[in-house]
């Protein structure tokens, strides 16, 4: 009989702290784009490629960190990830050429893989009861959004006090400090006897032969594309294109007087709105078929993005878009991870979700890299934005045929 555990438990709290810290740092990178490019005179594509490589390394490292956690222990994987993250940030502070910046982002990407969703959600999922699992995954995902709320504004504030190099060093210390909660990361492994007896190879083979797994993998690409592009380029996009902020208006009264500040605040608003959106997705994931919820989220993203680019960009449309897109931002994560756990079990959830997440990060690489490449080629982000609209519509369609029925495990 399953052991009943409360929704809020030490594992969930510790996981939220680590994810929130890591994502606060990750979400701030778009704020550094203009200061770094201005100091060194780099084309926009060079910094974009660095962030794109970070996203690709994150995706490449995710299944490996998932496997490390399952073979050697969750906490060892998290410690290794935090060390990669901190070393990458410190080396980034000393990078003076595009190639050096791009190579150091490989370490940062591995660091995010070890302290992010793939490892943490697997631990949280195992520590939760069946009734609470969907909401527990949503709470942990929402913690990433909470980090996004203060990450970009914190970076913007620190840049007024110190150089961007010093901010990276401060962030390195911050990610290492999150390891203080690791003693709380003790979770049982509520897997069935059949799951425990089956090897990783058996589970991987079953998943890779399942058309539903392929559709989940392909569909997650557009999520990464949209999130990667917006996180890396939206602050610069707003800084350069948005209409002026009215003196004496509400935003000016709140201290938001420049479009640069508005760009950082927009990333924060996306994170704030996504806390509610992700929790709602967790609630709905327990009650409705996840594939239809995912298709609906991607459809809504497509409509919101198309409407935004078709209208003149003003401070008001930026805020409305940020809140609307934010409510859909990471809502796909608890649904996708929950779907993987439902279909293939908890034993190797970290590895399987890591494989699916690799598709997400390939999408992130394309969104970030194309954003800089097409900006340098055409002087605007319009083309890459419309590509995001197209892949979002495709993802909405590809989720519909998924068979949301668990394949029975074969006892050894």
C-alpha angles and dihedrals in degrees: 000000000000117000110241113231128181120251093241108055136147093266092054093046093050092045091051092052093052095044092045092052095045094047094046088061095042093049091055098063094092089062090062095053099090098038093051095042090048095049095050100026092236121165113251090250093063096060090039090056090052091055091042090054089049090056093046092049088049090054094043092049097045100081090043093053088046090054092046089053092050094045103034105019138281096256094053090053091050093048091050090049093050091050092051089048095051095044091048092051093049092049090047088058089060097044113117101167130058091242092052091049091049094049094049090054088067088068092045090051092052088048092055089048091056096046100033142078101303096061101027098046091051091055092044091048093053092047094052128082119241091257093051101036098093092049093042090055089048093051092050090048091048088055087065088056090049087057090051090054093066103019100081096038089047090053091047090051094046090051088063089057104038145005121285088249091060091048090057090053091050089051090050090057090047095056092048090051090059089069088076089086095054095102086068092058097094114130136167121235104239096190125139121252091253091052092050093049095049118087125236089248092056093050093044092050092050092050096045091052092050114096089210091061089051091052092049089049094049094042094055090062094080092050090058093044094054097041094044094050095046095045093050102035110022096085091052091042091055093043092057105033109028119104118251124283111245116245110240092019128125094268093048089050088056091053095259099129103145134052088235090062090044089055092057091044090051091060088048092050091051089055093045094051091045093061088069094038094052094047089050090051090052091051092047093044090067093051108035136040107279094218092062091046090052092048089050093050093051091047091052091048090053093052094045094049093047093049092049096052092046092058129068109265112248131159088259095053090046091055094045092048092047092053094044096045090041092059087059098035107103096001086109093062102070089041094049095042090044090051091052091049091047095050101039108020135247102276096085099015092126093056096042093046088047090058091050090046090056087069088051090054094046084057090049090051091052094046094049097040096043089047091062095036096051092041090058090045099046105015093239143069095230098106096048090046092056091048086057090052090053097049090047091057090047091052091051089057098043093057094059099077094050111126104227096200123109118243107235114245116241111231115237 
